[in-house]
Amino acid sequence: MTMRFPIGLQRALLCLAILLAPLAAGTLRADDIMPPAPYAYRQLDDPALEAKAQRLMESIRCLTCQSQSIADSDASLAGDMRSQIRERIAAGEEPEAIRTWLVERYGDYITYAPRVTSLTWPLFAAPLAFLALAALLLRKRFGFGRPGADRTDGGGAA
Amino acid sequence: MSSTGPSDTGPLAPARRWTMWLPLALFALFVALVAYGLLWPASKEVPSRFVGQALPEFDLPPAAAGRPGLKRSDLADGKPRLLNVFASWCIPCAVESPQLARLAAAGIEIDGVAVRDRKADLAGFLERNGNPYRRIGADDRSIVQVGIGSSGVPETYLIDGRGVIRYQHIGEIRPEHIPLLLDKLKEAGL
């Protein structure tokens, strides 16, 4: 009664079953199946406002998929946040005001555009410090500004 | 570079000997840093910065039959309580339901915010896991969730009698968390 397949075919069928399992288990995924919020996947009619919203959404971190922006993520919470942002921009709010509003709730973690704070200032200061250091070292090496200390002209008047 | 007899400027001169090990030491430091990151990964939890702040204004419609909806003024009636952010599609939410039932049985008022949930699914969830909630608001578009800085489900907020968030518990409430929650409720004036 039991069907017998050659071992190679059995393996192939097993692989196929494993590959197709997520499709069959679509109803079991641990996420909601509510229809998305109105502006989660719909752009604003005004291109200028949509561009504003898009710039903000690209720099707001998704809380579910933490290395994506909410513009990139299909997580439901990201969709809801996109919709909220588009609706607020359409109502005339400024993107930076919305960013501040989000930072008040989730901290600096939510934004991909870091602010200068007592904690983050070394991030901004370090490149400047390295540039200054490099300038100092190069200055020494090329001997700028030290007319008496040129090494190539050893045979000149003493 | 010139080989004019023995000199102390060669590759093994005392002054340079230790610098030979510098790249290896830096590499070891790097490996240690990576190992530390792998063995003790940073927490992925995003705590709400809204702890200590008053709840924002909101008014959610009822999410389940037999329970009223939830608005801000319900949560500022002079008595501290728990606000449980949950959903029927969330597995850990079912795990914490015995603990919520115990807290409710101990006289703690628990209100619920059902996030992006369908009425039928929620009814089934409450039937399977019990219903410790006095009120359940339907937050179909994550307005309240984002409004209080919640980044997932389940999360439980302790709200004092003036409607101020006093404490946030991220993830499911396990039996060992109950004493801490009761302490925090007492601190909030229960």
Interface residues (C-beta under 8 A of the other chain):
Chain A: A30 D31 D32 I33 M34 A37 L63 T64 Q66 S76 L77 D80 M81 S83 Q84 L102 V103 E104 R105 Y106 G107 Y109 I110
Chain B: K44 V46 P47 S48 R49 F50 A87 W89 C90 I91 V115 R116 D117 R118 D140 R141 S142 I143 Q145 V146 G147 I148 G149 S151 G152
